[in-house]
């Protein structure tokens, strides 16, 4: 969601193997934690989008750091095992 708001179907298609039920649960949890915002736009058809709140956008840097760390150490683990 960093690039901008996403519709439910976009999110569902971008997360391999996630079920409708699990995605719905996670979106509700993230909304309750004020990490994302759900926006309902009147229709017809009604459009629902999800976007990061300022709190959610602040997670970008720590998550990028964690991803870099994981890539470095996971690569090192596989190299040392062989």
Secondary structure, DSSP 8 states (H G I E B T S, - for coil): -TTS-EEHHHHHHHSTT--HHHHHHHHHHHHHTTSEEEEEE-SSS-EEEEEE-HHHHTHHHHHHHHHHHHHHHHHHHHHHH-
